[in-house]
Amino acid sequence: MATKKLKVAIVCDWLLGIGGAERVVLELHKMYPDAPIYTSQYNPKRITWFEDADVRTGWLQKLPKRLKKFLPVLRALYFSRLDLSEYDLVISSSGAEAKAVKTRKDALHICYCHSPTHYYWIRYDEYIQNPGFGKWNFIARLGLRILVGPMRRWDRNAAKSPDIMLANSTHTANMIKKHYRRDSTVVFPPVDTSRFKVAGKPDSRHGFVIAGRQAPYKRFDLAIEACNQLKVPLIVIGRGPEHKRLEKLADRNVTFLTNVSDADMVNHFSTAIGFIFPGMEDFGIVGVEAMAAGTPLIAYNKGGSLDFVTPKTGVFFEKQTVKSLVAALESFNPNRYDPAEITQFAQQFSVATFTKNMQAVIGAALAEKTAD
C-alpha cells in the first residue's frame, strides 16, 4: 500500500434522496473523486450531487425505488455478495446493509456507521408500531417479527466485516458497542455550517422553529402541542408521513412551510429565538445547522444532541412529553445566549473538520496496515 497508488471504493446503502448519510458520501467522493460509488439503488433525479461520479448499482436498481422499505433482506443478499477484492481501501457509509461487502484480507475496510440498523435494533418497537406501509402495515409487522431474529444475527455478523468502525456521535458509538459489541471512534458528520452563517445581527428574533422530515420518531407533535399550550409562534418546516396529522394538531400559532428555499431556511433559523429539537437522533445535523445560524436549541436529553447542546448553546428537556417540553420552554431565556458564540461552537462540526478528521483516521489506519 505504501508503494503504489491506492485503489479506493466507496459503498453506501442507497442514494435515493438528500440526508445526512448522503452528505457523508458526497464528502468522501470529494476526497476520492476517482473512486467508484457502489450502492443498491440510485435515483439521480432526486439527488444530483453525484452527476460527476462513477455510481455503480446492481440488480436491485431494476426494482421500483418506492419499494426500498421492502428490500432489507434483498439488500443483505446483494451487499454480502458484492466482491470488492480488487480495492485496497473500501469506505462504507452505512446505517443498514452496505457494511457487509467482501474485501481482501490485506485491504482496509473502514465503516462510517450512522447507526446500528434501526429496524433490527434501536427503533424496532417503533417500526412494529408504525411500519409506514399504510394498508400493508399488517404484512410488514408479520414479516419483521418473523425475520428480526435471523436478520439481527446477520447484521451483527456483517458488522464484523469492517476493520475499523467509525461512529457519527457518542450516542452511536454506545449503540455500536451495545448491539455490535465493537469499539468505534467518533467522527462527527459534515455539516455545511458556512451556509447558515449570517452577516450581522438580525433586526429581531421571535417565535420558535422546527425543521426536518416529519416522521413519527422525530416527535414534531411535542413541539406543536407545547407551543399550542403556551400560545407562542412556531414555524414548522418540511414534509413527511406525519404532515397531515400534525396539521390537525396545530392551532393558529403554528405555521407550516413545505417548500422553503435555502435562503429562506437560513432566515427562519436566524430570526427564531430558539430551535426545538424533540426527537432522539443518531446525530441531528439540522440542530447544528440552527446553531450555525446563532440559534440556541431546546433539545431532548438523549441521542446525538448530547454532543452539541451545552449550557452555552441551549437547554434540555428530560422526558418526551408535552409537560416536560412546556417546562423547558417556560424556563428558556434567549437573552442568556450569545449568537456569535453559538455560531463559533458549531464550526467544530463543519465539512472541513470532517474531512480533516477522516483523513487523519484513514492515514493512521493505512500506516498501521502497512506496518503489519
N, C-alpha and C positions, 0 to 999 in steps of 0.2 A: 504493500500500500504506500510505503514511503517513497518508492522509486518510480511509480507510474501515476498517470492521471486516473483519478477515481472514476469508476462508472457508478452513477448515482441514480436511484429511482425513488419517486415519491408515491405513496399509496394513501388513499382515503376511502371512507365508506361509500360516499356518493357525492355528486356535485349537482344538486337539483335546486338550489336556492342560495340565498345570502345569509350567513350566520357566522358565529364565532369560529366554528371548525373550518369553514371555507376561508376565513381570513388567515388562519394559520397556514393553510395550503398555499394561499397566494404569496405569503411572505417566504415560504420555503421555495416556491417557484422563482421568486426574485433572487434568492440566494443561489439556486441551482437552475438557471434558465434552460439548460440543455437536458435536464433530467426529465424523462417521461413521467406522466402522472397516471397511475393505474387506479381505476375506480370501478364500481359496479354499474352505475348509471350516471349519465351526464346529460344535462339539458342546457345547451349553450344559449337558448333564448331567455332562460330565467337567470342565468349567471354568465355575464360577458367578460369576466376577469381573465379568462384563460384562452382568449382568441389566439394568442401567440404561442400557446403551449402545445406540447405533444400529449394530448389526453387519450388514453387507451382504455377501451371498455371491452367487455366480452359478451357472452350470450345473454346476460341479464339486460343488456341495453335494448334488446329486441322486445322486452316486455313493457307494457304501459307504465310510464313514470308514476302515475297515480297509485300504482299497486305497491309502492315502496314499503308500506306498513305490513304488507302480507309476506314479505320476502326474507325475513331473517334467516330461516333455515337454508334457503337457496343461496343467500349471500355467504353463509358459513361454508357451504359446499364450494362456492366459487373461489373465495379467497384462500381456503385451505389447500386448494389445488393450483393456485396461481404460483408458478415457479419463477422466482426472480434470482435464480442462482448465478446469472451472468453479471450481477451487480455487486460491487464492493461495499457500497453503502446504501442501505434502504432506510428511509424515514417514513414511518406510517403516522398519519394523523387520524386517530381513531377513538370513537366512543361506542363502537359496535364490533364489526367482524373483520375489519381490514388488517388488524394486527396479526392475523393467522397466516400470512403469506409465507411461502417457503424461501429460505435464503441459504447460501453456502455456509458451511461450518466456520470458515475463516473470514466470512463477511461480517459487517457490523450492521445490526438492525436496531434502530432507535425508535421507540414508540412514544409519540406525544399523545398522552391519554387524556381525553376530555372528561371521561368518567368511566367506571365500570358500567357495562351495558345496562342502560336504565330499565329495560323491560324484563330483565332477569333478576336484577339486584335492587338498586336504590328506589326505583319507582314501581316495583312490581305490583304493590297493592293499589296504586293509583291507576295503573293500566287495567287491572282486573275490574276496578270500579267503573272506569270510563275508558274503554279501549280506543274510542274515537272512530268506530266503523259504522256509526249510525244504526240502521236497521239490522246490520250484520254483527252487532256487538255480541250477541249470544254465541255466535260461532267463534269469534275472536277469543272470548273468555274461555270457552271449552278448549280451544287449541292451545292457548297459553298455559292453562292448568295441566294439560297432558304433556306438553313439551318442556315446561320450565325445568324439570329435573335433569333430563339429559342435556338440555342446552346450557344449563349452568355448568355442568361438568365439562362440556365442550368449550365454553367461554373461558373457564378457569385454565384449562389446558392450553388454549390459544394464547392466553396472557403470559405463558412461559416462553413463547417464541422469541420475543424481542430480547436483545442483550441488555438493553437499558430502557427503563421506564421513566418517562418524564410526566409530571402532573401539572395541570393548569392552575392549581390552587392548593393551599394547605388542606382544605376540606377533601379535595380529590385524592391527594396523597394518602390521607387517612382511610378513604374508601378503598383505594388500591391495596393498602395493607390489610384491611378487613376482609375484602372479598377475593382478592387475588393472592394474598399472602406474599406480597413483594414490596420491597422498598422502592421509593422513587424520589426523584429530585424535582423540586418545584421550579418551573419556568413560567412566569405569568404570560398570558396570551397577548398578542399585539393589539393595541387599541390606538385608533387614529386620533390621538389627543390633540394634534395640531389643528384638526378640522373644527374643534369645539372651542378653541381659544378665542376670546372676544377682545377686540381692541377697545380699550377704555371701559368705563363702568356703564351699565345700563341705567337709563334715567330712573327707573324704579323696578322693584320686584313685587309680585303679587301672586297669590294662589300657589297651588301645588301642581306637579306634573308627574305623570307616569307614562312609560312607553315600552313597547315591545310586542311580541306575539301574544295574543290573548288566548292562552292555553290554561286549562284548569289549575295546574300546579303553580302558575305564576301569581295566583291569588289577587288579580285585579279587583275582584269583588270586595276584598277587605278595604282597599283604598277608597272605592266608591262609597261603600256603606259608612265608613268612618267620616268621610268628607260630607256625606249627606247629613249625618248626625250633628256635625259641628257647623253645618251650613257655610262651608268655606269653598271657594272655587277650586275645581280640579279639571285639568286638561288631560284627556286620555288619548294617547297617540298610538295608532296601529290597528291591526285587524287580527282575526283568528277565530277558531271554532267557538269561543265563548262570547263573541261580539254581540249577538242578538240578546243573549241572556243578560249581559252587562248593561245594555241599553235599557232594558226593562227595570233594572235595579236603580238606575240613576235618577236623581231629582234634577231640578233646573240649574243647580250649581255646577253640574258636570257637563263638560263639552267634549264630544268625540271628534277626533280628526283622523281620517283614514288615508289621506293622500297628502303627505307633508313633504315638502322639498327639503334638501339638505340645509339650505339657508334658514328656512322656517324652523327646522328642528333645533338648530343652534339658538335661534331667537327664543323659542319656547323654553329651552333648558336654562338659558342665561337670565331670563326675566322671572323665573319662578323663585319663590322663597325657599322651596325645598322639593327634592325628588323623592317620591315614595317607592320603596323597593321591598315589596311584601312577600316575595317568593323565596324559596330556598334554591339557589342556583349553584351549579358546579363552580362557576366563577362569577359572571354577571357583568359583561362588557358594558351594557347600557348604563349601569351605575357609575362606572369610571368615566364614561362619556359625559354624564351630567357633572361629575366633579371637574372634568377638564374645562367645563363652562363656568366653573366657580360656584357651583350649586351644592349645598350640603344635602346629605341623604337622611332619610328616616327609614331604617332597614331592619328586617327580621334578623334576629341574633343567631343565625345559623348559616352554614354554607360558605360560599365564596366571599360574601360580604365581610367576613371576619378578617380578610386580608387587606381591606381598604377602608373600612369605616373605623375611624378613631375619634377621640374627643374633639379633635380639630376639624374633622370632615363630616361629622353627623352624629346621629343618636340611634340606638337600637330600641326595638320593642321585643318583648320576651316571648310572647305566645302569638300564634297565628289566629288571633281572634280580633273582632272589631273593637272590643273593650280595650284590649292591650294596645292596639294601634291608636285609638282615640286618646288614651292616656299619654302616649308618646307625642302625639300632635299637639295636645294641650300644653305640654311642658316644653315643646320645641320653641326656641328663641333664635330666629335667624340672625339677630344682631350680634350673637356670640361668635359668628364665623367671619373669617377674612376670605373673600372670594379669591384673591390673588394667591393666598397660601394654599387653598384647596386646589387651584389650578396647578400650582407648582408640585404639590404632592402627587397629582395624577400622572406627572411625567415619568414616574418610575415604571409605568405600565405602557409606555409608548412603543411604537413599532421599532424604533431604533434600539431601545433597550432589549426587546425580544430578540432581534437579530443578533445583537452583541452576545446575549446570554446563550443563544442556540449555538453560535459559532464557538463559544468557549467550551460548551459541553461536547460538541462534536469533535473539536480539536483534541481535547483531552482523551476522549474515548478512542479516537484513531491512534493517538500516540501510545496509549496503553495496549491497544490491539497489536500494533507494530512491534512493541517491546516483547510481547508474548511470543 
